[in-house]
């Protein structure tokens, strides 16, 4: 980190509380006097938002390979246009979703081979790299109940697909133990926010 504010990712299955906890973390970091960029994936740039609409739109028919390439392109654009400039000017970055989602959705659940997908992401969308990735863990049925009705073509794939995603996120944590930290997302919003803060507080020096 070289003394700069942190770049933190929150990831997990649909409905696990990523957006809520990202907003809470942003609030906590700003309370420490930091400027914070709050970003989501895919998105955060005009090009990324256009790709988000394409990937998630119910009119799209995309294979897992095409999805992975589009996610990678959106992420590269976000890193170049939003993340790197923010870190360079001394702002912290909190991002909803990153490599774990692509790995879990397109490899573990989508059938792509693990190694080539990770190589793609690390080679073409790997810099700046997050300082910590928090995987918010919640049973899929509970996450689905929190989320409510599906709103896009990936959520439409149902609970069995989400279970494969959950297993993929666990696999990512096994492959990147120095980066990924698993966080229990059960309980009240305040309880989970406390666990998230405990998982990143050491990054502030």
N, C-alpha and C positions, 0 to 999 in steps of 0.2 A: 504493500500500500504506500510505502514511502511517506507516511505522515499525512496523506490526503484523506478526505472524508470517504466513507465506504460506498461500495457498489453492492447492493444486497438484492437478491432475487427471492420472491416468494412463489412457490409452485405447489401443485397438488391436483387432485381430481376435481372435476366440475362440482361446485357447491361446497368446497371445503372451507371457504372463508377467505380466499386470497385477497379479494378487493377490500373487504372490511379490514383485514389485518394490515394490508399495505397502507391504507389510509391512516390507521392508528400508528403505525411505525413512522410514517411521514410526520404526523403531528408530534410524536415524541422527539424525533430528530430536530424538528424546527424549534421545539421547546428548549433544546440545547444550544440554540443560536445558529444552527446550520441552515444554509440554503439547500433545498431538496428538490430534485426532479422526480416526479412520480409518473412512471411510464407503464404502458401495458403492451403485451405482445399477442398477436401481431398488431402493429399500429405505431402510434407515436410520431409518424411522419405522414405527409399526404400520400406518399407511395405505399407506406405500410398499411394505412387505412384502406387504400384501394385493394391491396392484396388480401386484407382481412375480409373485406366484403366478398371477394372472389372465392376464398377458401371456405368460408362459413356459409355462404349463400346456398339455399336449398335448390337452386337451379343449376349448381355446379356438379359435374360428375368428374371427380379427380381421384386418381390412384394414390396410394400411400407415397409412392416415389415422387409424384408431382407435388403433393402436399409438402413433402420434406424440402424440396427445392424452393418452393414459394416461401415457406417459413424461413429458410436460410437467407433468401434474398431480402425479406422484410427485416430480419434481424441485423443483417449487415448494414442496411440503410439506417436503422435505429442506432446502432453502435457508432457509425460514422457521423451522423447528423445531430444526435442528441446526447448519447452517453459520453463519448470522448470529450466534446466541448464542455459538458457539465463538470466532469472530473478535472479538466484542465483549469477551469476557473475556480475550483475549490468547492463545488457543490457535491453533496451526496446524491446517490441515485438509488431509488427503490423501484424495482420492475416486477410486474406481475407476469410470470411465465418466462422461460428461457430454455436452454438445452434439455432439461429434464422432461419437459412436455413433449418436445419433438421426439426424443428417444422413446418415451412411454407410448405416445399415441401412434407414431409412425413405425417404430421398430417393434416394441413389445406387443402392442395391440394390432398394428397394421401389417406386420410380417416382414419388414425390411431387416436386413442383417445388421447387427449391432455395430460392428467395427467400421464398415464403410460409412454408416450414417454419422457416427461420432467423429470420424476423420473429416467428413464434409463440414460439420459444424465447427470443429476446432480450427480447421484450416481457413475457412471462408467467412466465419462469423464468430471468431474466438477472441477478438481483441477490441476493446479492453475486456478482460475477463472479470466476472464477479469476484468479490472478496469472500462472499458466503452465499450459499443457496439453501434456503429453508424449505423443507418439504413438509407441508401441513398435512398431517395424516388423520383421516376420518373414515369410518366405515362407509362404503359406497351407498348403501341404502339411506343412511343418515344424511350424507351429502346430497343425495338426490332429493330428499324431503326438504332440505334447506333451500335447494335451488329452485324447486318447483318445476313447472312444465318446460320441456326442451324448447330452445329458441333458435337452434341452428342445426345444420346437417350432421355435425359431429356429435352433438348432444343427442340427436335422434337415434344414434346407434344403440342406445339402451344400456342397462345395468351390466350385462355380461361383458360388453366392450369396456365399460368403466372399470370393471374388476381387473381386466387385462391391463388397463392403464395403471391401476393401483400397483399391480405386481411389477410393472415396468418402472415405476418410480422407486420402488424398493430396490430393484436391480441397479438403478442409477446410483442410489446411495451406496451400494456395495462397490461399484466401480470407481466412485469418486469420494472416498471417505474423508479425504483432507479438505474437501470443499462443501459437500452436502451434509446438512444437519437435519435430522428428523425431529419434527415438533408435533406433539399431541395437540390436535385441533378440536378435541372434545371439550365440552364445558361452556362456560359463559364467555362472552366476547372479552370481558376484562381478564378472565383467567388466561385465555389464549394470548392476549396482548402481552401479558406479563411473561409468558414463556418465550414469545418472539423477542421481546426486549432482552431477556436474559441470554438469548442465543446470539445477539449481536453487540451487546454492550461493550465487550472486550475490544471490538474493532475501533472504538472511539478513542482509545489511548488514555 
